Amino acid sequence: MCGSSLSGARARHYFFKLIHGGCKIVFWIKNSNGSKHWKRGSLDGHLQMKASQPWCLGIGDMQTMSAHRHRHPSKRPLWIIVLISLVCVSLIGAYVYPPRRYSACYFFASSVCSPFKDWLPPVPARELTDEEVAARTVFKDILSRPTVQSNNPKIAFLFLTSGTLPFERLWEKFFLGHEDRFSIYVHASREKPVHASSLFTDRDIRSKKVIWGKISMVDAEKRLLANALQDADNQHFVLLSDSCVPLHNFDFVYSYLMETNVSFIDCFEDPGPHGAGRYSEHMMPEIEKEDWRKGSQWFSMKRQHALIVLADNLYYTKFKLYCKPGLEGRNCYADEHYLPTLFHMIDPLGIANWSVTHVDWSEGKWHPKAYRAQDATYELLKNITSIDENVHVTSDEKYETNMNRTSFTFCQQKMVQQRRCLWNEMQRPCYLFARKFYPEALDNLMLLFSNYTVI
């Protein structure tokens, strides 16, 4: 500190001012007669004048200093800066990595798992790869083409089975009298089927082994579509299993499928472990997690979408490599995710988001409820055909943590997504077919067919 003796009645009030590293002093002089005046000068000069009178700032001097002229450096509110920084980091983190667990969702947003993407700046669109550009160009061209007009439009029924079809006689009853409006293709993955109906004779295609849950299931679907697409009259394609049965008569089914311009591909978002939990980051960048969807494999699709399935190699390859049982500790099943994810990405408005094949998952097991002979009643079939809302139930999640030797259990509850089945903007029955029936139910179904198919 610059300073020298300013003792006496002339130096009772003063303050210092630093200018460019030098020391300047401004004096407020109180003379012995009581008058006051200001005097400015360099401290060095003042020291030269008063060098013979050394001084120190004493208590008396401090008591006479004017309080309002002494300024303490202000303390910055560091805690406010730290708090604002933490909030900003939290918001950015919630935007980049949206919370998936319900406890986090309730903290970060007012609605479950709907973070701040509505008001944060949109994420810049990434540059597509060459393969994506090529694939999307082909898809866009297929979708923009007018539907090929046929003088005899038909529905292709694609049967995916391991061997003999146990309900051929029931299907024959369904098809009879409409031979010019349908075609049949059978993919038998294990053994050559023995046909009980002439309508199925010589309808087998070259087949390969299918393993449940693996990409070979999708390969079989594509194989069936490839064979059916060779007939230009086939305008709609229905995938059925060996345990499927018809719920309505042929005219009803034909009208339902041919008089609308959408594909009935099951598709919904499941944030649980059996939905989003199956996603692998190896799907990036072509398939992002927010586009990941789930659904039943039993589709009914129009010709344009069938062509897209055959044309696609980019997204199919991703599923072939990174969606399989046991990969990275996950059990991913391509047949449950490939088509829902693909069409959600490229033509979300072109699919109905539900399957026209009914299946009952209410038992909460790995496989749907199966119907024995005694279950195949008029009441059951009437109940199924009267359903006009489709229901999707997400998977739940349970995990435990241990903190300070105390166990905590967290349960993510299932969500029920329920929507009306709208056919050309009109609410209609959701289902045309049903599974899963045991072969022993055939006789009962044959007796009931004429009654329940007119419901």
Stockholm file with secondary structure:
# STOCKHOLM 1.0

chainA/1-455         MCGSSLSGARARHYFFKLIHGGCKIVFWIKNSNGSKHWKRGSLDGHLQMKASQPWCLGIGDMQTMSAHRHRHPSKRPLWIIVLISLVCVSLIGAYVYPPRRYSACYFFASSVCSPFKDWLPPVPARELTDEEVAARTVFKDILSRPTVQSNNPKIAFLFLTSGTLPFERLWEKFFLGHEDRFSIYVHASREKPVHASSLFTDRDIRSKKVIWGKISMVDAEKRLLANALQDADNQHFVLLSDSCVPLHNFDFVYSYLMETNVSFIDCFEDPGPHGAGRYSEHMMPEIEKEDWRKGSQWFSMKRQHALIVLADNLYYTKFKLYCKPGLEGRNCYADEHYLPTLFHMIDPLGIANWSVTHVDWSEGKWHPKAYRAQDATYELLKNITSIDENVHVTSDEKYETNMNRTSFTFCQQKMVQQRRCLWNEMQRPCYLFARKFYPEALDNLMLLFSNYTVI
#=GR chainA/1-455 SS CCCCCCCSTTCSEEEEEEETTEEEEEEEEECTTSCEEEEEEEHHHHHHHSTTSCCCCCHHHHHHSCGGGCCCCCCCCHHHHHHHHHHHHHHHHHHHSCCCSHHHHHHHCSSTTCCGGGTSCCCCCCCCCHHHHHHHHHHHHHHHSCCCCCSSCEEEEEEEESSCCTTHHHHHHHHTTCGGGEEEEEEESSSCCCCSSGGGTTCBCCCCCCCTTSHHHHHHHHHHHHHHHTSTTEEEEEEEETTCEESSCHHHHHHHHHTSSCEEEECBCCCSTTTGGGCCGGGTTTSCGGGCCBCCSCCEEEHHHHHHHHHCCHHHHHHHHHCSEEETTEECCHHHHHHHHHHHHHCGGGEEESCSEECCCTTCSSSCCCBCGGGCCHHHHHHHHTCCEEEEECCCEEEEEEETTEEEEEEECCCEEEEECEETTEECCSCSEECCBCGGGHHHHHHHHHHHTTC
#=GC SS_cons         CCCCCCCSTTCSEEEEEEETTEEEEEEEEECTTSCEEEEEEEHHHHHHHSTTSCCCCCHHHHHHSCGGGCCCCCCCCHHHHHHHHHHHHHHHHHHHSCCCSHHHHHHHCSSTTCCGGGTSCCCCCCCCCHHHHHHHHHHHHHHHSCCCCCSSCEEEEEEEESSCCTTHHHHHHHHTTCGGGEEEEEEESSSCCCCSSGGGTTCBCCCCCCCTTSHHHHHHHHHHHHHHHTSTTEEEEEEEETTCEESSCHHHHHHHHHTSSCEEEECBCCCSTTTGGGCCGGGTTTSCGGGCCBCCSCCEEEHHHHHHHHHCCHHHHHHHHHCSEEETTEECCHHHHHHHHHHHHHCGGGEEESCSEECCCTTCSSSCCCBCGGGCCHHHHHHHHTCCEEEEECCCEEEEEEETTEEEEEEECCCEEEEECEETTEECCSCSEECCBCGGGHHHHHHHHHHHTTC
//
